[in-house]
């Protein structure tokens, strides 16, 4: 196999950029010193705009970096398992990730960081709460409108559904989530954060007949990440309150007049 020439490489880059007029003149300008730097600047600018667009569409919101996560706080957490997710190998074979744990243990922080990392690596991502997703789908009044919204949520390479289990839903919502899971099944990955064990999902979707099938389809190609412990947010709130109390006591002592 022959090595690609400079002209071949320039032709490939021009085609990728869609610069057809310049491509048509390539034989005359291929050896011009300005051409390659010009293409490099155009590629960098398009990459920057593409990243901004993907970040905007992902709707991850503000989040703390994983470097701020206190790995010592949970009573049970597999740090190596979580850090391995950031290789994004699970996207290659459409594996789902389910983060299971009580409130305030960092499930959302991990999911947001994972979503952000996937965007930086060039993937299309959508981050959405379960309430937002199911309300959006259930609000569609016609079959055609529902299909358009389903395609909207099926399009990203990675769909992150946050906070499943904090509210209860009707059987129609369960059917809609099952539709999302089924259509992405074996094709594209889903990350779900939930405060409910799978055995408790019937309380999230009471009277829904598809719950067992929904869980079965979701976990068939899934990695389960379990986190156990007490709420870190509650711990932080207690620490802030203790600091405020200490500050008030200190201010009160300084304000007392001397006898």
Backbone as CSV, one residue per row, in Angstrom:
resi,resn,N_x,N_y,N_z,CA_x,CA_y,CA_z,C_x,C_y,C_z
1,UNK,0.850,-1.195,0.000,0.000,0.000,0.000,0.886,1.245,0.000
2,UNK,0.639,2.145,-0.935,1.451,3.348,-1.040,1.084,4.353,0.030
3,UNK,2.098,5.111,0.458,1.875,6.144,1.452,1.104,7.304,0.828
4,UNK,0.161,7.914,1.577,-0.566,9.064,1.030,0.368,10.236,0.809
5,UNK,0.212,10.909,-0.301,1.023,12.071,-0.619,0.463,13.298,0.077
6,UNK,1.238,14.392,0.011,0.766,15.654,0.574,-0.541,16.070,-0.067
7,UNK,-0.633,15.907,-1.385,-1.859,16.285,-2.083,-3.046,15.434,-1.621
8,UNK,-2.799,14.142,-1.394,-3.872,13.262,-0.908,-4.377,13.727,0.449
9,UNK,-3.446,14.077,1.346,-3.821,14.532,2.685,-4.586,15.848,2.618
10,UNK,-4.125,16.764,1.796,-4.830,18.037,1.645,-6.221,17.813,1.050
11,UNK,-6.315,16.924,0.098,-7.614,16.631,-0.515,-8.586,16.077,0.523
12,UNK,-8.094,15.181,1.372,-8.953,14.605,2.421,-9.445,15.691,3.367
13,UNK,-8.557,16.590,3.768,-8.939,17.645,4.709,-9.915,18.624,4.071
14,UNK,-9.692,18.953,2.816,-10.595,19.874,2.125,-11.986,19.271,1.954
15,UNK,-12.044,17.976,1.658,-13.352,17.314,1.536,-14.075,17.315,2.866
16,UNK,-13.346,17.007,3.947,-13.974,16.978,5.267,-14.501,18.349,5.671
17,UNK,-13.785,19.400,5.267,-14.216,20.757,5.589,-15.278,21.278,4.628
18,UNK,-15.480,20.579,3.511,-16.461,21.027,2.538,-16.009,22.228,1.722
19,UNK,-14.713,22.423,1.590,-14.161,23.560,0.836,-13.964,23.136,-0.617
20,UNK,-15.061,23.001,-1.324,-15.026,22.409,-2.659,-14.358,23.326,-3.680
21,UNK,-14.526,24.640,-3.528,-13.895,25.560,-4.472,-12.374,25.476,-4.369
22,UNK,-11.878,25.436,-3.141,-10.434,25.297,-2.940,-9.952,23.940,-3.432
23,UNK,-10.769,22.916,-3.216,-10.423,21.567,-3.664,-10.251,21.525,-5.181
24,UNK,-11.113,22.256,-5.890,-11.036,22.257,-7.347,-9.734,22.873,-7.848
25,UNK,-9.115,23.734,-7.046,-7.872,24.396,-7.442,-6.643,23.761,-6.787
26,UNK,-6.810,22.592,-6.188,-5.730,22.008,-5.394,-4.457,21.771,-6.199
27,UNK,-4.576,21.364,-7.445,-3.378,21.074,-8.242,-2.491,22.308,-8.383
28,UNK,-3.108,23.499,-8.382,-2.348,24.725,-8.543,-1.782,25.263,-7.221
29,UNK,-2.435,24.918,-6.098,-2.054,25.554,-4.827,-1.540,24.561,-3.783
30,UNK,-1.410,23.300,-4.139,-1.061,22.266,-3.153,0.236,22.565,-2.418
31,UNK,1.170,23.194,-3.075,2.481,23.425,-2.453,2.637,24.847,-1.923
32,UNK,1.555,25.585,-1.880,1.602,26.922,-1.304,1.774,26.821,0.213
33,UNK,2.673,27.638,0.785,2.982,27.537,2.220,1.804,27.928,3.101
34,UNK,0.900,28.750,2.584,-0.206,29.244,3.408,-1.343,28.249,3.537
35,UNK,-1.409,27.239,2.664,-2.593,26.381,2.598,-2.775,25.527,3.854
36,UNK,-1.719,24.817,4.267,-1.855,23.927,5.426,-2.180,24.680,6.719
37,UNK,-1.503,25.814,7.019,-1.896,26.581,8.215,-3.324,27.090,8.150
38,UNK,-3.763,27.467,6.946,-5.141,27.935,6.798,-6.130,26.824,7.135
39,UNK,-5.861,25.630,6.638,-6.738,24.486,6.936,-6.709,24.159,8.431
40,UNK,-5.547,24.253,9.043,-5.436,23.964,10.477,-6.292,24.932,11.289
41,UNK,-6.255,26.231,10.925,-7.076,27.210,11.645,-8.567,26.932,11.448
42,UNK,-8.931,26.561,10.233,-10.341,26.249,9.957,-10.783,25.010,10.729
43,UNK,-9.927,24.010,10.800,-10.261,22.783,11.539,-10.407,23.068,13.028
44,UNK,-9.501,23.884,13.570,-9.575,24.231,14.991,-10.847,25.013,15.310
45,UNK,-11.195,25.952,14.441,-12.390,26.755,14.676,-13.650,25.901,14.596
46,UNK,-13.697,24.993,13.634,-14.874,24.123,13.518,-14.968,23.164,14.706
47,UNK,-13.822,22.686,15.175,-13.818,21.812,16.348,-14.313,22.565,17.580
48,UNK,-13.898,23.834,17.706,-14.346,24.652,18.838,-15.860,24.864,18.787
49,UNK,-16.380,25.213,17.610,-17.816,25.440,17.477,-18.606,24.151,17.698
50,UNK,-18.047,23.045,17.224,-18.712,21.753,17.418,-18.795,21.399,18.897
51,UNK,-17.700,21.642,19.634,-17.697,21.375,21.071,-18.707,22.261,21.786
52,UNK,-18.737,23.546,21.456,-19.697,24.454,22.081,-21.125,24.006,21.801
53,UNK,-21.386,23.580,20.584,-22.725,23.128,20.217,-23.104,21.863,20.982
54,UNK,-22.179,20.913,21.086,-22.486,19.673,21.803,-22.711,19.932,23.287
55,UNK,-21.909,20.825,23.877,-22.084,21.167,25.290,-23.437,21.841,25.508
56,UNK,-23.814,22.728,24.593,-25.092,23.420,24.722,-26.258,22.434,24.623
57,UNK,-26.192,21.536,23.674,-27.274,20.569,23.485,-27.314,19.531,24.605
58,UNK,-26.162,19.263,25.221,-26.126,18.249,26.292,-26.909,18.689,27.523
59,UNK,-26.915,19.988,27.808,-27.675,20.542,28.940,-27.291,19.885,30.268
60,UNK,-25.990,19.789,30.487,-25.499,19.157,31.714,-25.691,20.065,32.928
61,UNK,-25.634,21.364,32.718,-25.771,22.295,33.837,-24.470,22.436,34.607
62,UNK,-24.525,23.200,35.684,-23.337,23.399,36.515,-23.078,22.154,37.344
63,UNK,-21.812,21.818,37.502,-21.482,20.630,38.289,-20.075,20.763,38.850
64,UNK,-19.846,20.023,39.926,-18.518,19.984,40.542,-17.675,18.932,39.835
65,UNK,-16.375,19.196,39.648,-15.517,18.206,38.998,-15.349,16.967,39.873
66,UNK,-15.073,15.860,39.224,-14.895,14.605,39.947,-13.730,14.685,40.916
67,UNK,-12.784,15.581,40.653,-11.647,15.753,41.558,-12.086,16.191,42.946
68,UNK,-13.276,16.805,43.052,-13.799,17.250,44.347,-14.565,16.162,45.085
69,UNK,-14.743,15.002,44.447,-15.531,13.935,45.066,-14.767,13.332,46.240
70,UNK,-15.459,13.175,47.357,-14.849,12.599,48.559,-15.045,11.079,48.540
71,UNK,-14.057,10.373,48.026,-14.165,8.918,47.885,-14.218,8.216,49.235
72,UNK,-13.744,8.875,50.275,-13.706,8.236,51.596,-15.058,8.306,52.308
73,UNK,-15.989,9.147,51.819,-17.245,9.325,52.546,-18.206,8.146,52.420
74,UNK,-18.498,7.642,51.208,-19.439,6.508,51.123,-18.900,5.285,51.862
75,UNK,-19.805,4.528,52.427,-19.408,3.294,53.100,-19.066,2.203,52.101
76,UNK,-19.671,2.297,50.936,-19.368,1.329,49.881,-19.330,2.051,48.541
77,UNK,-18.201,1.965,47.856,-18.058,2.535,46.513,-16.835,1.906,45.869
78,UNK,-16.962,1.560,44.605,-15.851,0.946,43.869,-15.241,2.031,42.978
79,UNK,-14.199,2.659,43.500,-13.574,3.772,42.770,-13.012,3.312,41.429
80,UNK,-12.387,2.152,41.395,-11.803,1.656,40.150,-12.886,1.420,39.106
81,UNK,-14.024,0.902,39.532,-15.130,0.671,38.605,-15.605,1.981,37.985
82,UNK,-15.761,3.005,38.828,-16.253,4.296,38.339,-15.223,4.963,37.436
83,UNK,-13.958,4.947,37.842,-12.935,5.577,37.011,-12.785,4.869,35.671
84,UNK,-13.044,3.561,35.640,-12.971,2.818,34.376,-14.062,3.254,33.400
85,UNK,-15.177,3.763,33.919,-16.246,4.234,33.034,-15.770,5.380,32.151
86,UNK,-14.789,6.141,32.632,-14.335,7.319,31.901,-13.442,6.965,30.711
87,UNK,-13.171,5.682,30.504,-12.572,5.250,29.234,-13.612,5.287,28.123
88,UNK,-14.898,5.295,28.509,-16.046,5.332,27.592,-16.147,4.073,26.733
89,UNK,-15.499,2.998,27.156,-15.608,1.760,26.384,-17.037,1.236,26.358
90,UNK,-17.826,1.583,27.376,-19.212,1.089,27.421,-20.042,1.627,26.258
91,UNK,-19.626,2.765,25.675,-20.349,3.310,24.524,-20.148,2.461,23.275
92,UNK,-19.031,1.769,23.198,-18.714,1.004,21.992,-19.667,-0.164,21.791
93,UNK,-20.101,-0.784,22.885,-21.018,-1.919,22.754,-22.385,-1.626,23.341
94,UNK,-22.724,-0.336,23.451,-24.057,0.100,23.893,-24.438,-0.478,25.256
95,UNK,-23.474,-0.528,26.173,-23.754,-0.963,27.530,-24.403,0.174,28.314
96,UNK,-25.418,-0.154,29.108,-26.041,0.836,29.980,-25.288,0.891,31.309
97,UNK,-25.368,2.038,31.973,-24.785,2.207,33.303,-25.900,2.649,34.243
98,UNK,-26.041,1.949,35.365,-27.050,2.311,36.354,-26.356,2.584,37.683
99,UNK,-26.433,3.839,38.133,-25.857,4.250,39.418,-26.960,4.183,40.466
100,UNK,-26.797,3.296,41.435,-27.824,3.049,42.447,-27.301,3.447,43.821
101,UNK,-28.066,4.264,44.531,-27.650,4.647,45.877,-28.623,5.629,46.492
102,UNK,-28.510,5.801,47.794,-29.389,6.723,48.504,-29.083,8.164,48.099
103,UNK,-29.931,9.074,48.561,-29.765,10.490,48.236,-28.445,11.028,48.781
104,UNK,-27.846,11.965,48.025,-26.702,12.710,48.526,-25.380,11.982,48.533
105,UNK,-25.241,10.942,47.697,-23.994,10.175,47.672,-23.158,10.441,46.423
106,UNK,-23.582,11.373,45.578,-22.756,11.767,44.440,-23.096,11.100,43.123
107,UNK,-24.255,10.456,43.028,-24.620,9.795,41.775,-24.719,10.803,40.628
108,UNK,-25.388,11.919,40.891,-25.553,12.935,39.848,-24.218,13.551,39.481
109,UNK,-23.362,13.820,40.465,-22.031,14.379,40.192,-21.250,13.460,39.257
110,UNK,-21.281,12.172,39.534,-20.574,11.213,38.686,-21.166,11.203,37.292
111,UNK,-22.496,11.194,37.196,-23.156,11.158,35.886,-22.871,12.422,35.083
112,UNK,-22.872,13.578,35.736,-22.574,14.828,35.033,-21.148,14.843,34.504
113,UNK,-20.203,14.403,35.327,-18.814,14.348,34.885,-18.636,13.363,33.728
114,UNK,-19.341,12.253,33.795,-19.261,11.261,32.726,-19.837,11.837,31.426
115,UNK,-20.963,12.533,31.539,-21.580,13.155,30.361,-20.654,14.206,29.766
116,UNK,-20.066,15.027,30.617,-19.169,16.082,30.144,-17.942,15.487,29.453
117,UNK,-17.391,14.439,30.028,-16.227,13.792,29.429,-16.577,13.218,28.057
118,UNK,-17.767,12.640,27.931,-18.190,12.089,26.643,-18.316,13.193,25.595
119,UNK,-18.828,14.353,25.992,-18.919,15.486,25.067,-17.528,15.910,24.602
120,UNK,-16.591,16.005,25.542,-15.231,16.412,25.196,-14.570,15.424,24.232
121,UNK,-14.995,14.174,24.289,-14.429,13.152,23.411,-15.163,13.065,22.073
122,UNK,-16.068,14.008,21.829,-16.708,14.090,20.518,-18.077,13.453,20.411
123,UNK,-18.634,12.966,21.505,-19.934,12.296,21.457,-21.078,13.282,21.663
124,UNK,-22.217,12.946,21.074,-23.441,13.708,21.324,-24.097,13.152,22.587
125,UNK,-24.458,14.038,23.500,-24.950,13.637,24.818,-26.185,14.461,25.163
126,UNK,-27.111,13.844,25.878,-28.215,14.614,26.461,-28.353,14.215,27.931
127,UNK,-28.360,15.214,28.803,-28.537,15.005,30.247,-29.908,15.558,30.621
128,UNK,-30.733,14.727,31.244,-32.103,15.136,31.549,-32.587,14.369,32.778
129,UNK,-33.420,15.012,33.598,-33.985,14.289,34.731,-35.118,13.384,34.240
130,UNK,-35.396,12.356,35.018,-36.492,11.457,34.662,-37.811,12.220,34.578
131,UNK,-38.012,13.158,35.503,-39.253,13.935,35.501,-39.393,14.754,34.224
132,UNK,-38.306,15.401,33.798,-38.340,16.209,32.571,-38.583,15.332,31.355
133,UNK,-37.895,14.205,31.283,-38.024,13.317,30.137,-39.451,12.779,30.007
134,UNK,-39.978,12.236,31.094,-41.290,11.597,31.028,-42.409,12.618,30.868
135,UNK,-42.256,13.786,31.481,-43.257,14.845,31.303,-43.278,15.333,29.859
136,UNK,-42.088,15.475,29.278,-41.979,15.902,27.887,-42.683,14.925,26.959
137,UNK,-42.431,13.645,27.130,-43.038,12.648,26.260,-44.545,12.541,26.487
138,UNK,-44.950,12.563,27.744,-46.377,12.412,28.052,-47.197,13.607,27.587
139,UNK,-46.555,14.774,27.402,-47.281,15.984,27.001,-47.611,16.002,25.516
140,UNK,-47.043,15.087,24.737,-47.305,15.085,23.298,-48.725,14.586,23.031
141,UNK,-49.455,15.359,22.261,-50.889,15.097,22.105,-51.227,14.228,20.902
142,UNK,-50.289,14.071,19.976,-50.554,13.238,18.803,-49.451,12.203,18.660
143,UNK,-49.758,11.151,17.930,-48.779,10.086,17.723,-47.555,10.600,16.973
144,UNK,-47.779,11.469,15.991,-46.652,11.993,15.218,-45.759,12.884,16.079
145,UNK,-46.367,13.694,16.958,-45.580,14.547,17.854,-44.768,13.694,18.818
146,UNK,-45.363,12.623,19.319,-44.643,11.729,20.226,-43.455,11.080,19.527
147,UNK,-43.651,10.668,18.291,-42.553,10.039,17.559,-41.404,11.012,17.342
148,UNK,-41.723,12.287,17.097,-40.669,13.289,16.929,-39.886,13.469,18.219
149,UNK,-40.592,13.515,19.356,-39.885,13.686,20.633,-39.086,12.441,20.994
150,UNK,-39.609,11.278,20.673,-38.847,10.055,20.907,-37.554,10.075,20.103
151,UNK,-37.633,10.467,18.837,-36.420,10.543,18.010,-35.435,11.556,18.584
152,UNK,-35.966,12.644,19.148,-35.119,13.662,19.764,-34.283,13.058,20.889
153,UNK,-34.889,12.194,21.681,-34.184,11.589,22.813,-33.407,10.329,22.414
154,UNK,-33.685,9.808,21.245,-32.953,8.632,20.776,-31.684,9.010,20.027
155,UNK,-31.609,10.259,19.563,-30.510,10.683,18.699,-29.140,10.705,19.373
156,UNK,-29.011,11.155,20.618,-27.664,11.266,21.218,-26.962,9.916,21.346
157,UNK,-25.643,9.957,21.289,-24.852,8.739,21.520,-25.023,8.249,22.958
158,UNK,-25.193,9.199,23.883,-25.358,8.871,25.297,-26.518,9.670,25.856
159,UNK,-27.478,8.974,26.459,-28.606,9.609,27.131,-28.458,9.366,28.627
160,UNK,-28.385,10.447,29.397,-28.265,10.348,30.854,-29.604,10.746,31.472
161,UNK,-30.216,9.823,32.218,-31.502,10.067,32.878,-31.244,10.121,34.377
162,UNK,-31.411,11.295,34.946,-31.058,11.528,36.345,-32.295,11.463,37.229
163,UNK,-32.104,11.016,38.474,-33.108,11.095,39.542,-34.358,10.251,39.273
164,UNK,-34.170,9.054,38.760,-35.300,8.146,38.634,-35.583,7.522,39.998
165,UNK,-36.809,7.654,40.466,-37.182,7.081,41.757,-37.602,8.103,42.780
166,UNK,-37.399,9.388,42.485,-37.747,10.438,43.447,-39.230,10.791,43.371
167,UNK,-39.875,10.470,42.252,-41.296,10.708,42.066,-41.947,9.421,41.583
168,UNK,-43.270,9.346,41.746,-44.028,8.211,41.216,-44.722,8.634,39.927
169,UNK,-44.910,7.665,39.025,-45.476,7.954,37.722,-46.576,6.943,37.395
170,UNK,-47.399,7.321,36.435,-48.450,6.428,35.986,-47.948,5.396,34.997
171,UNK,-48.841,4.492,34.608,-48.419,3.410,33.712,-48.023,3.935,32.337
172,UNK,-48.614,5.067,31.904,-48.214,5.634,30.599,-46.754,6.070,30.645
173,UNK,-46.327,6.653,31.747,-44.923,7.062,31.866,-43.999,5.848,31.824
174,UNK,-44.418,4.771,32.466,-43.617,3.542,32.427,-43.497,3.028,30.998
175,UNK,-44.609,3.073,30.257,-44.586,2.630,28.863,-43.638,3.496,28.029
176,UNK,-43.617,4.803,28.306,-42.759,5.706,27.544,-41.283,5.461,27.850
177,UNK,-40.961,5.226,29.126,-39.576,4.909,29.472,-39.168,3.584,28.850
178,UNK,-40.075,2.623,28.853,-39.792,1.339,28.220,-39.515,1.527,26.725
179,UNK,-40.250,2.436,26.104,-40.040,2.719,24.680,-38.631,3.267,24.440
180,UNK,-38.199,4.183,25.299,-36.846,4.741,25.176,-35.798,3.648,25.352
181,UNK,-35.941,2.875,26.418,-34.966,1.816,26.706,-34.929,0.788,25.571
182,UNK,-36.102,0.407,25.080,-36.174,-0.612,24.031,-35.561,-0.136,22.722
183,UNK,-35.824,1.119,22.373,-35.319,1.619,21.091,-33.808,1.855,21.116
184,UNK,-33.256,2.120,22.289,-31.806,2.297,22.394,-31.093,0.966,22.671
185,UNK,-31.858,-0.054,22.969,-31.336,-1.361,23.349,-30.397,-1.908,22.283
186,UNK,-29.188,-2.255,22.675,-28.114,-2.805,21.836,-27.589,-1.809,20.795
187,UNK,-28.088,-0.577,20.800,-27.633,0.417,19.818,-26.879,1.584,20.463
188,UNK,-27.458,2.137,21.534,-26.862,3.304,22.175,-27.030,3.185,23.685
189,UNK,-26.104,3.773,24.418,-26.054,3.618,25.868,-26.968,4.605,26.597
190,UNK,-27.410,4.170,27.764,-28.150,5.007,28.704,-27.419,4.958,30.044
191,UNK,-27.303,6.099,30.696,-26.857,6.158,32.087,-28.057,6.598,32.923
192,UNK,-28.366,5.850,33.968,-29.488,6.182,34.850,-28.967,6.300,36.277
193,UNK,-29.395,7.353,36.976,-29.141,7.435,38.414,-30.468,7.207,39.126
194,UNK,-30.444,6.404,40.169,-31.679,6.078,40.884,-31.395,5.840,42.359
195,UNK,-32.353,6.212,43.182,-32.240,5.950,44.613,-33.025,4.706,45.018
196,UNK,-33.524,3.973,44.033,-34.324,2.790,44.302,-33.640,1.539,43.759
197,UNK,-33.616,0.498,44.588,-33.195,-0.806,44.088,-34.203,-1.277,43.042
198,UNK,-33.782,-2.144,42.149,-34.677,-2.578,41.070,-35.959,-3.202,41.612
199,UNK,-35.865,-3.875,42.751,-37.049,-4.495,43.339,-38.089,-3.467,43.773
200,UNK,-37.651,-2.209,43.916,-38.555,-1.139,44.347,-39.108,-0.314,43.193
201,UNK,-38.754,-0.644,41.972,-39.212,0.162,40.839,-40.730,0.071,40.645
202,UNK,-41.328,-0.967,41.184,-42.793,-1.059,41.105,-43.456,0.044,41.918
203,UNK,-42.735,0.623,42.892,-43.284,1.756,43.644,-43.119,3.062,42.863
204,UNK,-42.167,3.093,41.946,-41.983,4.266,41.091,-43.049,4.288,40.005
205,UNK,-43.369,3.108,39.491,-44.395,2.978,38.455,-45.486,2.020,38.945
206,UNK,-46.270,2.426,39.948,-47.296,1.528,40.480,-48.337,1.177,39.416
207,UNK,-48.742,-0.063,39.430,-49.784,-0.573,38.526,-49.334,-0.669,37.073
208,UNK,-48.057,-0.418,36.788,-47.565,-0.541,35.414,-47.166,-1.991,35.152
209,UNK,-47.685,-2.538,34.082,-47.446,-3.960,33.800,-46.081,-4.224,33.178
210,UNK,-45.405,-3.179,32.700,-44.160,-3.397,31.957,-42.909,-3.242,32.821
211,UNK,-43.058,-3.036,34.152,-41.900,-2.720,34.983,-40.862,-3.842,34.962
212,UNK,-41.305,-5.080,35.114,-40.364,-6.203,35.127,-39.624,-6.288,33.799
213,UNK,-40.345,-6.139,32.707,-39.729,-6.188,31.383,-38.803,-5.000,31.167
214,UNK,-39.200,-3.836,31.678,-38.372,-2.631,31.576,-37.029,-2.840,32.258
215,UNK,-37.056,-3.331,33.490,-35.823,-3.568,34.231,-34.975,-4.632,33.534
216,UNK,-35.627,-5.687,33.065,-34.913,-6.772,32.392,-34.198,-6.265,31.142
217,UNK,-34.893,-5.442,30.355,-34.300,-4.906,29.123,-33.154,-3.935,29.446
218,UNK,-33.341,-3.135,30.494,-32.323,-2.145,30.867,-31.040,-2.804,31.340
219,UNK,-31.155,-3.834,32.175,-29.966,-4.412,32.813,-29.352,-5.560,32.022
220,UNK,-30.014,-5.984,30.930,-29.469,-7.098,30.149,-28.059,-6.776,29.658
221,UNK,-27.864,-5.558,29.166,-26.527,-5.089,28.784,-26.209,-3.872,29.647
222,UNK,-25.896,-4.113,30.901,-25.685,-2.988,31.823,-24.598,-3.313,32.834
223,UNK,-23.992,-2.249,33.318,-23.078,-2.328,34.451,-23.728,-1.574,35.602
224,UNK,-23.860,-2.239,36.741,-24.511,-1.645,37.904,-23.443,-1.100,38.844
225,UNK,-23.574,0.163,39.206,-22.653,0.818,40.130,-23.425,1.110,41.411
226,UNK,-23.070,0.431,42.493,-23.789,0.596,43.757,-22.958,1.442,44.724
227,UNK,-23.619,2.434,45.308,-22.978,3.314,46.281,-23.828,3.287,47.547
228,UNK,-23.183,3.086,48.688,-23.907,3.011,49.953,-23.282,3.973,50.958
229,UNK,-24.120,4.503,51.832,-23.624,5.403,52.863,-24.651,6.441,53.243
230,UNK,-24.219,7.440,54.000,-25.087,8.532,54.437,-24.938,9.718,53.494
231,UNK,-25.928,10.561,53.476,-25.945,11.696,52.566,-24.779,12.644,52.820
232,UNK,-23.984,12.897,51.777,-22.885,13.855,51.888,-23.432,15.275,51.973
233,UNK,-24.540,15.535,51.295,-25.152,16.868,51.361,-25.606,17.168,52.782
234,UNK,-26.154,16.151,53.465,-26.574,16.343,54.851,-25.359,16.632,55.726
235,UNK,-24.264,15.925,55.477,-23.015,16.160,56.218,-22.545,17.598,56.010
236,UNK,-22.537,18.071,54.750,-22.105,19.436,54.459,-23.011,20.460,55.130
237,UNK,-24.319,20.185,55.135,-25.267,21.105,55.775,-24.993,21.201,57.272
238,UNK,-24.725,20.062,57.906,-24.402,20.067,59.337,-23.121,20.840,59.607
239,UNK,-22.115,20.687,58.754,-20.856,21.402,58.941,-21.043,22.906,58.776
240,UNK,-21.854,23.312,57.789,-22.121,24.744,57.605,-22.858,25.324,58.800
241,UNK,-23.821,24.579,59.327,-24.568,25.045,60.482,-23.663,25.162,61.708
242,UNK,-22.742,24.200,61.873,-21.806,24.260,62.997,-20.897,25.477,62.887
243,UNK,-20.461,25.808,61.667,-19.613,26.984,61.459,-20.387,28.261,61.758
244,UNK,-21.654,28.322,61.328,-22.463,29.510,61.600,-22.684,29.694,63.100
245,UNK,-22.935,28.583,63.795,-23.146,28.644,65.235,-21.879,29.117,65.945
246,UNK,-20.727,28.588,65.526,-19.457,28.996,66.133,-19.179,30.466,65.866
247,UNK,-19.531,30.946,64.671,-19.316,32.354,64.325,-20.210,33.260,65.156
248,UNK,-21.474,32.837,65.358,-22.386,33.638,66.173,-21.893,33.731,67.609
249,UNK,-21.413,32.601,68.149,-20.918,32.599,69.517,-19.690,33.495,69.646
250,UNK,-18.797,33.412,68.636,-17.602,34.240,68.658,-17.960,35.718,68.583
251,UNK,-18.915,36.081,67.738,-19.337,37.474,67.592,-20.006,37.973,68.861
252,UNK,-20.770,37.072,69.504,-21.476,37.454,70.722,-20.489,37.743,71.844
253,UNK,-19.423,36.939,71.942,-18.428,37.157,72.986,-17.682,38.461,72.775
254,UNK,-17.370,38.780,71.507,-16.659,40.024,71.228,-17.539,41.248,71.483
255,UNK,-18.856,41.078,71.314,-19.763,42.212,71.465,-20.085,42.523,72.910
256,UNK,-19.811,41.603,73.854,-20.143,41.832,75.277,-19.253,42.947,75.834
257,UNK,-19.852,43.937,76.511,-19.029,45.012,77.119,-18.224,44.498,78.293
258,UNK,-17.080,45.090,78.470,-16.238,44.697,79.605,-16.908,45.114,80.917
259,UNK,-16.728,44.338,81.962,-17.354,44.644,83.276,-16.631,45.777,83.948
